[in-house]
Amino acid sequence: MATVAPQEGIFGRVKPLDAILATAEKKGLHRSLGAFQLTMLGIGAVIGTGIFVLTSEAAQKAGPAMMISFVIAGFVCAVAALCYSELASMVPVSGSAYTYTYAVMGELLAWMVGWALILEYAVGASAVAVGWSGYFVGLLRSWGIDFPLALASGPDGGGIINLPAVVIALLVTGLLILGTKESARFTSALVLVKVFALGVFVVLTLPVLNGAHFTPFIPNGWGTYGVVGAAASIFFAYVGFDAVSTAAEETVNPQRNVPIGLIGSLLFCTLFYLLVAAGAIGAIGADPVRSAAGAVLAPGSAELTAQCNAITSGGALEPLVCSKEALAHVLRSIGYERLGDLMGVAAFIALPSVVLMMMFGQTRIFFVMARDGLLPERLAAVHPKFKTPHVVTAFTGIVVTLAAAFLPVGKLADYSNSGTLFAFAMVALAVLVLRRKDPNRRRPFRTPAVFVIAPLAIAGCVGLYLNLPPIAQLVLIVWGAIGLLVYFGYSRSRSHVGRGIFDVPELDPDAPPNVGVASLPGAPAPGTPGERP
């Protein structure tokens, strides 16, 4: 271990890239993932609750224009993905946006990004678990089994606790503790199930497309409860590709494989989203449900639930915006009752892979923050048999389970988006800063037209954040304030970088080449004895 003089000041604690890479080599996780597995992990993380469930949320805000919302959200994700790819290929270690920010803009901003990523992944995993629960309960209902409402939904949905969501969150936690490679294989198999199910949906719905269902195309305008607001919510449908970058430390040849996994999975998913959205709208329509006074009702609200119940109690077909199992509902509505059930089965067996990837990303963020001393180092403990961060995985599982038990999917998705958008904007900013700060460093993947792409990513993230519901915006602010209290009350004084400590494995006999103590600020010159680990 090398001890060097810390760089003080709020923005002065920058962890050198060479030290980050060295620390990862010494205390890192086993590298076992290739390009195909990463792409499958990315698709597995992206295709999930966003398209299976949040289609209803987007329709309530944007109506048929949710297709534009998908394009807007996909564009913002695309430019952010290009920024992610450059940094992930340069810094192939766990931590994602947190690690990149630490290396470029300092510890405080890195802490805030890591804190926001905790919000993204943990709350996002809870949202997916709730979405899975909706399909599970709907599938049982189709088979003549009425699951008690009190145990199928949280208080906002008229129930007490969402028991199916609790069960799936706990099962995924156990699987993650067993091992990363096992989790990746499990996810790869389920990706094929999801892709096949969505392909069948497109084949069955596009032939019955009714052009009248696309009119009026933009019923609610472009604001927070219109097209852009729907894009801010449906952004959750694309979240997950960044989880690929958090697996960089467990990837073989990350300089090549991480960009392939990131961009490949995003492009594949975008085409599917547009086709599925067109099929759903064209088959049964996507008109928003309004109050008696004609006002737009917020997705996930008790008012919308009551209005939907009033519509269906009169014998009318349940609107798309009211369904908790949107795609299965569409198939049943156009006469494919049993195929609708199969869609429910596909969601039932495939959505857990998205819960898995969200929790996978969460635990790796916790792992690397604990490794840096910003969180209790006990959280970075690796299980002697399974070689996974079992302590932080179990803790994450408990948090995810509690959120899934009581909150609705739409609100959880919006809360998760607020943290995601902040982190993505910081990654784009980090790319710009690093291009100026360290232009000669090797970049296996370079963001094209970076001084256009990165500002577009930042502007897009800020714009979508401002069109989230006010409560979701407030969640990020309050969560950030709590994070600052934790940082200045605990983490700042225990930070390894703040104490001038860097793990440098080159001092070990078996250290990897080309990472030297002399490259660290304040380190002794070559040939000077240093502190051995």
N, C-alpha and C positions, 0 to 999 in steps of 0.2 A: 504494500500500500504506500502511496506517495502522499506526502503532506506539503502543500504549497500555500502561499499567502492568499487568503480569500480576497475577492474583489467586492468591496462594500458599496453601499448605496442601493436604493430600491431596485434600480435596473442594472446594477453592476454585477450581480452574481450570475455569470454566464458559464455554463458547463461546456468546456471545449469539446468539439466533435471527436477529437482523438481520444479524449477521456471516456466519452460515452461509448465509443466502439470498444475500447479496452475493457471497461467494466462489464459490458455485455459478454465479451469472450470469456472472462474469468468466472462470472457468476450467472451465466446465461442459461437458457432452457435448451433442450435437445432439438437440433435441427432435423426435421423429418418431413416437411411439406414441400411439394413440388408445384410447378405451374398449373397442372391440371387440378390438383387438389385445391390450390388457392382460388382458381376460377370457380370451381364448384362451391367452395366455401363462400365466395362473394355472391354467387347467384343464390345460394341457400340463404344467405343473410338478407339479400335484397327482396327476393320474391317471397312475400309472406303477408302479414297483416295489412300492409298498405294496399295491396290489390285485392286480397280476399275479403277484407272487412271495410277498410276506409273508403272504398268506392262509394259507400252510402254517405259518408261524411262529406266527401267532395261534391256529390250530387246535390246535397242539401244546400250547399253554398253556391255552387256554380251552375247547377243544372247540366244540360248537354255540353256546356263550355268547359266542363271539367277536363275535356281532352286538351284544351289550351293550357289548363292548369298542370297537367302531366308534362307538357312540353316545357313550360316555364320551370317547373321544379327539376326536370331532367337536365335542362340547360345549366342551371346553377350547379347541380351536382357534377356535370361534365367538366366545367371549368375548374371546380374545386378538385375533382379527381386528377386533372392534369398537374395541379400544384402538389397534391398528395404524392403523385407518382415520382416527381423529381426528388422530394425530400425522403420518401421511403426508400428509393434506390440508393441515395447517398448515406442514409442513416438506417441501415437495416437491423434495427433493434426494437424491442418491445417499447410501448409507450405512445406510439402514434403522434398526434398533434402535440401532446405534452412534451415528448422528447424533443421534437423539432423546435418548439418554442424555447425550451431550456437552452438549446445550443445557439440560438440566434438572438433572442430578446430578453433573456434573463429569467431568474428564478420566480419572481413574483407573478409575472404574466404566465409563466409555465404552470405555476400552481393553479392559477385561475382557469387555465385551459383544462388541466387535469381534473379540477373540481367540476367544470362544466361537462366533461366527458363522463364523469360518474353519473351526472344527471341524465345524460343521453342514454347510456347503456343500461343502467339499472331500471330507470323508468320505462325505457323502450322495451326491455324484456318483459316488464309487467304488462305493457300494452299488448304485446303479442300473445301473452298467456291469456289475457281476457278475450282477445279475438278468437283464439282457439276454443275457449269455453263456449262462445256463441255458436260456433259450428257444431260442437259436441252436443249441446242442448238441442239445437235444431235437428240434428240427425236422429236423436232419440225421439223427438216429437214426431218426425216423419214415420218412424217405426211404431208409433202408438204408445210411446212411453213419455209421460209428462214429468219432467224433472222439476222438483219444487222450486218456485220462483225465489223463495227465501234463501235457497242455497245456490241459485244460478246467477245471481247479480248482487252488486253492492247496493248501498242505500239509494244512490241516484237513479237506479233502475228499478226501484220498488222492492228490492230484496234486502238481505242482511249481510251475506257473505258469498263470494263467488268461489264455491268449493272446487269446481273443476279446474279453475285457474290456479288455485293453491296446489292442487295435486300435481299438475304438469310442471309447475315451477320447481317443486321439490324433486321430482324425478329427473329433470334436466340437471339440477345441481349435483345429484349423485353421479350422473354420467360424466360430467366435467371433471369430477374428482378422480374418476378412473383413469383418464388420460387423454391428451390432445390428439394423438394419432387415431385412437379409437373413435373419438368424437368426429374427426374429419371423415373417416370412412362411413360412419353413420350418416353424416350430413350429405355426402356424395350420393348415397343411395336415395335419400329423400328428395334431393334436387330433381332427379329424374321423374319422380312421382308428381311433383308440382308442375314441371314443364309439360308433362303429358296431359295432366288435368286441364291446364289452361289452354293447351292446344285443342283439346276436345271441345272446350267451351267456345273457342273462336269458330271452329268448324260448324258447330250447331247453331250459333246465334247470328252470324253474318248473313246466312241465306234468308233469314226472316226479318232482316233489318227493315224498319219502317221509317222513311224519311220524315214523316210528320212528327216523329218523336224528337227530332232535333230542333223543333220550333216551339217557342222562342229559344234561340240558341244561348243567349246571355240574359237570363231572366232577372238576375240580381246585380248587374253591373260589375265593376272591376274592383271594388274595395275589399274591406276586411271580411264581409260576408258575401263576397262575390268571387270573381275568377282568381284574383291574386291571393285572397284569403284562402281559397281552396288549395291553391298551389302551396301556400305556407303549411297547410295541414297535410296535404298529400306528399309533401317533402319526405314525410316519414316512410313513404313507399320506397324511397331510394336509399334511406339510411341503411348502412350495413356494409357498403363497399369499403368504407374506411376501416372496418374491422379487419379487412385483409392486411392493411398496413400494420396493425397491432400484432399480427402474426409474423412479422418480418424476422424476428429473432429466432423463430422456429422454422425458417424457410431455407431450403437448399438453394444456393445461387440466387440470393434475394435481389441482386442488381438487375437480373433479367426477369425473374419470376413475379416479383411484386407488381411492376407496372402492367404485366400481362394480366394478372389476376384482377387488378383494379379496373382497368379500362375495358377489358374483355367482358367482365361480368356486367358492367354498367350498360354497355351498348346492347348486349343481349337482352337485358331486362326492359330497356326503353321500348323496343319494338313490341314486345309482348304487352306492355301496359296500354299502348295506344290501341292495339287490336282488341284487347279485352274490354276496354272502356267503350269502344265503338259498338261492340257486340251487345254489351249490357244496355246501353242507351237505346240502340236501334230495336232491341227486342221488346222492352216493356216501358221505355221512357225513363226520364230522370227529373221529373218536375219537382221542385222544392215544395215542402209542406209549409203552409203559412197559418198564422193564427186567424181567429175569426175576423180580426180587424185588418188582415192582409199583411201583417208584419212577418218578416223572415225570422224563423225560430232557430236558435243556436243548436247545432248538432250536439247530442249528448245531454241536452237539458231535460228537466222534468216536464217542461211545457211541450216539447216535441214528443216525448213519450206519451203524454196524455192525448195529444192530437192524433197520433198514430193509432192509439188504442180506439179512439172514437171512430176513425175511418174503418178499421177492420171489424169493429163490433157491428157495423151496419151491413156487413157481408161483402164489402168491396175488396178488391185485390190489394194486398199490402203493397204500398209504394216502395220503390227501390230504396229511397232515403230512410225508410223505417226498419229495414231488415238488418239483423245482426249476422246474417250469413248470405251476403249479397249475391254471390255468384250461384250458389246452390238454389237460392230463391228464384233467380232469373230462369234457370233451366226448368224448374218445376212449373213456373208460370207459363212457359210456352209448350208444355205438354210432356216434358221429359222428366217425369217424377222420379224414376229409378236412377236415371243419370244424374239428376240433382242430388240424390242420395250419395252417388259415387263421388260427386264433387265434394260433398260434405266429408266423405271418408278420406279423400285426398288431403283436404285441409286438416282433418283430424290427425293424420299420420305425418304430415309434412310441416305444419307450423311449429312443432317443437324444435325443428332444426333452426328456426329463426330465434327462438328463445335461447337456444344453445349458443348461437353466434353472438348475440347481444351480451350474454353473460360471459362468454369467452373474452370479448373485448374488455368488459368491465374488470374482470379479475386481472387481466394483464396490465391495465392502467394502474390498479391498486398495487400490483406486484412491483412495477418499476418505480412508483412513487415511494413505496416503502424501502426499496433498495437504495434510493437516494437519501433516505433518512427523513423525508418529509412526513411520513406516516410511521407508526410503530413498526420496527423491523421484524417483529414477529409475523406480520402479515406477509412478508416475503419468504416465509419458510416453505420449502419444497418437500413434498411427501417422499420418504425414503424408498418406497416401493413403486408408487405410481408416477413419480417425477412431475407432479403438478403442484401449483400453489394452493394446497388444500384448505388452509386456514382462511384465506381471503375468499376462496370460492364458497365455502360454507357461509361466511358472513354475508356475501353478496346474495346468496340464495335466500337467506332470511329476509333481507330488505325487499327483494323482488317479490317474494311471496306475500308479504304484508301489503304492498301497494296493489298487487293484482287482486287481493281479496276484497278490496273496498272501493276502488275507483273505476270509472267507466273508460272504455278504450279510447274514445275521442280526446278526452282531457289528458289522459296519459300520453298520447301521441303528441299533442301540442306542447306539453311540458318537456318532453324529450327533445322535440324540435328546437326549443329555445336554447338548450345547451349545445345541440349539434351545430346550429348556425353560428354561434359564437366561436366554437372551436374551428370550424371550417374557415371563417374569416381570418382567424389568427394564423392558420396554416398558409393562406394566400399571402398574408403580410410577411410571414417568415421567409417565403420564397423570394420576395422582392428585396428584403433586407439582406439576405444571404448572398444574393447576386451582386449587391454592392459591396458587401463586407468581405466576402471571400470568393471573388470571381474566378480564381484559378483552380479551385478545388474540383476534383474529378466528379462529373455528373453523368452516371451511366444512362440516365434518362433526363432530358432537358425539356422543360415546359416550353412549347412553341409560343412565340410572340408573348413572352412572359409579362412584358410591361403593358399588354392589353388584356391578357387572360386573367392575371392575378387581380387587377383592379375590378374587372367584371365579376370575379368570384366574390370579392369583398362587397361590392355594391349589391349584388344579388342576395347575399346572405343578410345584409342589413335591411334590404327592402322586404324580404320575406318575414324577417323578425318583426318588423313594424306592422305587418298585416296579420300576425297571430292575434288571437283573442287577448284582451288586456290582462286577464288572469295569468295566461301563459307567459306574457312579458314580465309580469310581476314575479312569477316564480323564479325566473333567472336572476332578477335583481336581488330578491331575498336570499336565494341560495348562494349567490355571489357574496353577499354581506356576511353570511355565516362562514363561508370559506375564508374570508379575510380575517375573521376573528380566530379561526383555527390556525391559520398561517402565522399570525403575529403572536398568538398565545402559546403555540406549541411548535410548529414546524420550523419556523425561521431559526430558532436557537439550536435545533437539532440537525439542521441541514448539513450533509457532508460537504457540499460545495462551500457553504458559509463558514465551515470550520477548516476549509482548506484541504479537505481529504479527497483524493481521487484514487480509485482502484486501477492500478496499472499492471497488468499481468506480464508485461515484457520482463519484469524483474524476476519472474519465475523461469526455471530452466526450459519449460515446455511452452513458453509464451509464443503467440503468433508474431510474425515479423511485421515491420513497418509501423508499429505503434510505439513510440518512445517517450520516455519521461521528458526528454529535452524539448519535445514539442509542446509541453504544457506551460502556460504562463507562470513565471516565477520558479520553474523547476531548475534543478542544478544542471550545469553544463555537462556535455558528454564526458564520461570518465569520472565524474564526481560521485562518490558513494551516496546512495539514496537509502531511504528507509525500506527495508524488506518487509513483505507481508507476514 
